[in-house]
Amino acid sequence: MVVEVSTRSFGITEKGDEVTEYVLKSQALEIAVIDYGAIITSIKTRDKFGGVDDIVTGFTDIKGYEQYPKYFGATVGRCCNRIKNGKFVLNGATYQLPINNGPNSLHGGIIGFDKKMWTVDIEGRDVVMRLTSPHDDQGYPGTLQATARFALNEDEMLIQYSATADQDTIVNMTNHSYFNLGGHNNWTTLQDHQIMINADNVTPVDSTLIPTGEILAVDGTIFDLREPQLLTKQRLDTVPGGYDHNFCLSSDGVRRIAAKVAHLPTGRTLTVETDQPGMQFYTGNFVNGIPSKNGSTYEKQTCFCLETQNWPDAINHSSFPNAILRSGEIYDRKTWFTFSVAK
């Protein structure tokens, strides 16, 4: 197997940092990631007709990411998703995080991992990005050493997140790529997408999208996606505001299928496998009129995210999977994205 790694300039940030894009290319797949936010800027795959197109949101230089901070393709941390009122208690101490999403803290705070410059090493055919998050960064305790590894194996992309800390803290990292498997040449709606999510339960949310603490069986609900379902407008309208929910996966840490998505007209298929205990399925409900790579716009519910992660607000729910990284322990989570074509 041959994987080529190349680089190109991706512009200069408002702070004057030079951003580099790293392109990994196999015969079946091409992905690109930048050292600002450890962001995936493009994923190019073939369709059943042999055409190649980019199937994720993004911009052609760093200015777009700074102007439209929608977490497009970003590595999100220190703790992704929402934390109620931005507060948690750890070892008897109360910590207050920045409030940046209604009354809650979202995706690591105002300046999360998605807005920081990462250092980069090319290790064989892998691109490895590293970040030091100092003690009290966005209110989190402990200095955290975080790593994001991007690896390509023919038609499979691996994203591995790992971290260590010098004192107890909380960690929950994910990738926030928005997909439309039709590609930019067919970037219209999600209605031609068929999805399966391998989850028996979801965590219901309140009006601010914080989990209520209940674990709800999907049987007989709009969240039952265990058999493939089309993402029709009627289905999306049935979920108030669209899907933005955590689906409960196995918590045994073993690689298993979390989701499969197929775009019927092009035949493009995405299979997501992970060792994470949860996955946030989000249908781009807050995307509205953002300029796209091909000169058009990204609109509401024309893209989706499959954010493998721990359950949201887990630190504030004792019945949820553990969100605490103890000093001396290693946080290590993997997700595999396989791109194929249905004939």
C-alpha positions as CSV (number, residue, x, y, z in Angstrom):
1,M,0.0,0.0,0.0
2,V,1.3,3.4,-1.0
3,V,0.2,6.6,0.8
4,E,1.7,9.9,-0.3
5,V,2.0,12.8,2.1
6,S,2.4,16.3,0.7
7,T,2.1,19.8,2.1
8,R,1.0,23.3,1.0
9,S,0.6,26.7,2.5
10,F,-3.0,27.4,3.8
11,G,-2.6,31.1,4.6
12,I,-1.8,33.2,7.6
13,T,-4.0,33.5,10.7
14,E,-5.2,36.9,12.0
15,K,-2.5,36.4,14.8
16,G,0.2,36.0,12.1
17,D,0.6,32.2,12.4
18,E,1.5,30.4,9.1
19,V,-0.9,27.5,8.5
20,T,0.1,24.4,6.6
21,E,-2.2,21.8,5.0
22,Y,-1.1,18.1,5.0
23,V,-2.5,15.9,2.3
24,L,-2.6,12.1,2.6
25,K,-3.4,10.3,-0.6
26,S,-3.9,6.6,-1.4
27,Q,-5.4,5.1,-4.6
28,A,-8.8,5.1,-3.1
29,L,-8.9,8.2,-0.8
30,E,-7.5,11.7,-0.3
31,I,-7.8,13.6,3.0
32,A,-6.3,16.9,4.0
33,V,-5.8,18.3,7.4
34,I,-4.3,21.6,8.7
35,D,-2.3,22.4,11.8
36,Y,-4.8,25.1,12.9
37,G,-7.4,23.2,15.0
38,A,-6.2,19.9,13.6
39,I,-9.0,20.4,11.1
40,I,-9.9,18.1,8.2
41,T,-10.3,20.4,5.3
42,S,-11.3,17.9,2.6
43,I,-12.0,14.3,2.0
44,K,-12.1,13.2,-1.7
45,T,-13.6,9.9,-2.8
46,R,-15.0,8.2,-5.9
47,D,-18.6,7.5,-6.8
48,K,-20.0,4.6,-8.7
49,F,-19.5,6.4,-12.0
50,G,-15.8,7.0,-11.3
51,G,-16.1,10.7,-10.5
52,V,-14.2,12.2,-7.6
53,D,-15.6,14.8,-5.3
54,D,-15.0,16.4,-1.9
55,I,-17.6,15.2,0.6
56,V,-17.0,17.4,3.6
57,T,-17.6,21.1,4.4
58,G,-14.7,23.5,4.5
59,F,-12.8,26.4,3.0
60,T,-9.9,26.8,0.7
61,D,-7.8,28.9,3.1
62,I,-7.6,29.7,6.8
63,K,-9.7,32.9,6.5
64,G,-12.9,31.0,6.1
65,Y,-12.3,29.0,9.3
66,E,-11.7,32.2,11.3
67,Q,-14.7,34.0,9.8
68,Y,-17.2,31.1,10.1
69,P,-16.3,29.2,13.4
70,K,-18.8,26.3,12.9
71,Y,-16.2,23.6,13.9
72,F,-16.1,22.4,10.3
73,G,-13.8,19.4,10.3
74,A,-12.2,20.4,13.6
75,T,-10.7,18.5,16.4
76,V,-12.8,19.5,19.4
77,G,-11.6,19.6,23.0
78,R,-10.6,19.7,25.8
79,C,-14.1,18.5,26.4
80,C,-16.4,18.3,23.3
81,N,-20.2,18.8,23.3
82,R,-22.1,20.6,26.1
83,I,-21.5,21.0,29.8
84,K,-24.5,22.3,31.8
85,N,-24.0,25.9,32.9
86,G,-20.3,25.4,32.2
87,K,-19.8,23.9,35.7
88,F,-18.5,20.7,37.1
89,V,-17.1,19.4,40.4
90,L,-13.9,17.3,40.5
91,N,-12.2,16.1,43.6
92,G,-14.4,18.4,45.7
93,A,-13.4,21.6,43.7
94,T,-15.9,23.4,41.5
95,Y,-14.7,24.6,38.0
96,Q,-16.4,27.2,35.9
97,L,-15.9,27.1,32.1
98,P,-16.7,29.8,29.6
99,I,-20.4,30.1,28.6
100,N,-20.6,30.1,24.8
101,N,-23.8,28.2,23.9
102,G,-27.0,29.6,25.6
103,P,-26.4,28.9,29.3
104,N,-23.9,26.1,28.6
105,S,-20.3,25.6,27.7
106,L,-19.8,24.0,24.3
107,H,-16.8,22.2,22.6
108,G,-14.1,23.3,25.0
109,G,-15.0,26.9,25.5
110,I,-14.5,30.1,23.6
111,I,-10.9,29.2,22.5
112,G,-11.0,25.4,22.3
113,F,-8.7,23.0,20.5
114,D,-10.3,23.9,17.2
115,K,-8.8,27.4,17.4
116,K,-5.3,26.6,18.4
117,M,-2.1,25.9,16.4
118,W,-0.8,22.3,16.7
119,T,2.7,21.1,16.1
120,V,3.1,18.4,13.5
121,D,5.3,15.3,12.8
122,I,5.0,13.0,9.8
123,E,5.5,9.5,11.1
124,G,5.7,7.1,8.1
125,R,2.3,7.5,6.4
126,D,0.7,9.1,9.4
127,V,0.3,12.8,10.2
128,V,0.6,13.3,14.0
129,M,-0.5,16.6,15.6
130,R,0.3,17.6,19.2
131,L,-1.0,20.3,21.5
132,T,-0.1,21.4,25.0
133,S,-3.2,22.8,26.9
134,P,-1.9,24.6,30.0
135,H,-3.5,24.4,33.5
136,D,-6.6,26.6,33.6
137,D,-6.9,26.7,29.8
138,Q,-10.6,27.7,29.4
139,G,-11.1,26.9,33.0
140,Y,-10.0,23.2,32.9
141,P,-7.6,21.9,35.6
142,G,-4.2,20.4,34.8
143,T,-1.8,20.7,31.9
144,L,-2.9,18.4,29.2
145,Q,-0.7,16.9,26.4
146,A,-3.0,16.0,23.5
147,T,-2.3,14.1,20.3
148,A,-4.3,13.8,17.1
149,R,-3.2,11.1,14.7
150,F,-4.5,10.9,11.1
151,A,-3.7,7.7,9.2
152,L,-4.7,6.4,5.8
153,N,-5.0,2.8,4.8
154,E,-6.4,2.5,1.3
155,D,-10.1,3.4,1.7
156,E,-10.0,3.7,5.5
157,M,-9.1,6.8,7.6
158,L,-8.2,6.4,11.2
159,I,-8.4,9.3,13.7
160,Q,-6.8,8.5,17.1
161,Y,-7.0,11.0,20.0
162,S,-4.8,10.5,23.0
163,A,-3.9,12.6,26.0
164,T,-2.1,12.7,29.4
165,A,-2.4,15.3,32.2
166,D,-0.3,16.2,35.2
167,Q,-3.4,16.4,37.4
168,D,-7.0,15.0,37.3
169,T,-9.1,16.7,34.6
170,I,-11.9,15.8,32.2
171,V,-11.3,15.0,28.5
172,N,-13.6,14.2,25.6
173,M,-12.2,14.7,22.1
174,T,-13.9,14.2,18.8
175,N,-13.7,15.2,15.1
176,H,-16.5,17.5,13.9
177,S,-16.5,16.9,10.1
178,Y,-19.8,17.6,8.3
179,F,-20.5,15.2,5.5
180,N,-22.7,15.2,2.4
181,L,-21.8,12.0,0.5
182,G,-23.3,13.5,-2.7
183,G,-20.2,15.7,-2.8
184,H,-20.1,19.4,-3.7
185,N,-21.5,18.6,-7.1
186,N,-24.7,17.3,-5.5
187,W,-24.7,19.3,-2.2
188,T,-28.5,19.9,-1.9
189,T,-30.3,18.0,0.8
190,L,-29.9,15.0,3.0
191,Q,-33.0,13.2,1.6
192,D,-31.0,10.9,-0.7
193,H,-28.9,9.7,2.3
194,Q,-29.8,6.4,4.1
195,I,-28.5,6.0,7.6
196,M,-28.1,3.2,10.1
197,I,-27.0,3.8,13.7
198,N,-26.1,0.8,15.8
199,A,-27.6,2.1,19.1
200,D,-30.4,0.8,21.3
201,N,-30.6,3.9,23.4
202,V,-30.2,7.7,23.2
203,T,-29.8,10.4,25.9
204,P,-32.8,12.8,25.7
205,V,-32.1,16.5,26.0
206,D,-33.7,19.6,27.4
207,S,-34.5,22.9,25.6
208,T,-30.8,23.9,25.7
209,L,-29.6,20.5,24.3
210,I,-28.3,19.3,27.7
211,P,-29.0,15.6,28.5
212,T,-31.7,15.2,31.1
213,G,-30.0,12.2,32.6
214,E,-32.5,9.7,31.2
215,I,-31.4,6.8,29.0
216,L,-34.2,6.3,26.5
217,A,-34.7,3.1,24.5
218,V,-35.1,3.9,20.8
219,D,-37.8,1.3,20.2
220,G,-40.8,2.9,18.6
221,T,-39.2,6.4,18.4
222,I,-37.8,8.6,15.7
223,F,-34.4,7.7,17.1
224,D,-34.7,4.0,16.1
225,L,-32.2,4.0,13.2
226,R,-31.0,0.4,13.8
227,E,-32.4,-0.4,10.3
228,P,-31.4,1.9,7.4
229,Q,-33.7,5.0,7.2
230,L,-33.8,7.8,4.6
231,L,-33.2,11.2,6.0
232,T,-36.4,12.7,4.5
233,K,-37.6,16.1,5.3
234,Q,-40.5,14.6,7.1
235,R,-38.2,12.6,9.3
236,L,-36.0,15.6,10.1
237,D,-39.1,17.7,10.8
238,T,-40.3,15.1,13.3
239,V,-37.3,15.7,15.5
240,P,-37.7,19.2,17.0
241,G,-34.9,21.3,15.4
242,G,-33.4,18.2,13.8
243,Y,-31.1,15.5,15.1
244,D,-28.5,16.7,17.6
245,H,-28.5,13.8,20.0
246,N,-26.1,11.4,21.6
247,F,-26.6,7.7,20.6
248,C,-25.4,5.3,23.2
249,L,-22.9,2.8,21.9
250,S,-21.1,0.0,23.7
251,S,-18.8,1.1,26.5
252,D,-16.5,-1.9,26.4
253,G,-13.8,-0.1,24.4
254,V,-13.9,-2.6,21.6
255,R,-13.9,-1.5,17.9
256,R,-17.4,-2.0,16.5
257,I,-19.7,-0.5,13.8
258,A,-21.4,2.7,15.0
259,A,-23.0,3.9,11.8
260,K,-23.4,3.3,8.1
261,V,-24.5,6.0,5.7
262,A,-25.2,5.6,1.9
263,H,-25.9,8.2,-0.7
264,L,-28.2,6.3,-3.1
265,P,-27.6,8.3,-6.3
266,T,-23.8,8.2,-6.2
267,G,-23.3,4.9,-4.4
268,R,-20.9,6.5,-1.9
269,T,-21.0,4.7,1.5
270,L,-19.5,5.7,4.8
271,T,-19.0,3.1,7.6
272,V,-18.0,4.5,11.0
273,E,-16.4,2.2,13.6
274,T,-15.2,3.3,17.0
275,D,-14.2,2.3,20.5
276,Q,-16.0,5.3,21.9
277,P,-19.1,4.9,24.1
278,G,-21.3,7.4,22.2
279,M,-21.8,9.2,19.0
280,Q,-23.5,12.6,18.5
281,F,-25.6,12.5,15.3
282,Y,-26.1,16.1,14.1
283,T,-27.9,17.2,11.0
284,G,-26.4,20.6,10.5
285,N,-29.4,22.4,12.0
286,F,-27.4,25.6,12.7
287,V,-25.7,25.8,9.3
288,N,-27.2,28.7,7.3
289,G,-25.9,30.5,4.3
290,I,-22.2,29.9,4.8
291,P,-20.1,30.2,1.6
292,S,-18.9,26.8,0.3
293,K,-15.8,25.7,-1.5
294,N,-17.5,25.6,-4.9
295,G,-18.9,29.1,-4.8
296,S,-22.4,28.2,-3.5
297,T,-23.5,28.0,0.1
298,Y,-23.9,25.5,2.9
299,E,-27.5,25.6,4.1
300,K,-29.4,24.1,7.0
301,Q,-29.7,20.3,7.1
302,T,-27.6,19.8,4.0
303,C,-24.8,18.0,5.9
304,F,-24.4,15.7,8.9
305,C,-21.9,14.9,11.6
306,L,-21.1,11.6,13.3
307,E,-19.1,12.7,16.3
308,T,-17.8,9.7,18.2
309,Q,-17.2,10.7,21.8
310,N,-18.2,10.2,25.4
311,W,-21.7,11.1,26.4
312,P,-22.4,14.8,26.7
313,D,-22.2,16.4,30.2
314,A,-21.0,13.1,31.5
315,I,-19.1,14.7,34.4
316,N,-22.4,15.9,35.8
317,H,-24.2,12.5,35.5
318,S,-22.9,9.6,37.7
319,S,-24.7,7.1,35.5
320,F,-22.9,8.1,32.3
321,P,-19.5,6.7,31.2
322,N,-16.5,8.1,33.1
323,A,-15.2,11.5,31.7
324,I,-12.3,11.9,34.2
325,L,-8.7,11.5,33.1
326,R,-6.6,10.8,36.2
327,S,-3.1,12.0,36.5
328,G,-0.8,9.3,35.2
329,E,-3.5,7.6,33.1
330,I,-3.7,7.7,29.3
331,Y,-6.8,8.8,27.3
332,D,-6.8,6.9,24.1
333,R,-9.8,6.7,21.6
334,K,-10.0,5.6,18.0
335,T,-12.5,6.0,15.2
336,W,-12.2,4.4,11.7
337,F,-14.0,5.9,8.7
338,T,-14.2,3.6,5.7
339,F,-15.4,4.9,2.3
340,S,-16.7,2.5,-0.3
341,V,-19.0,2.5,-3.3
342,A,-22.2,0.5,-3.7
343,K,-22.8,-0.7,-7.2
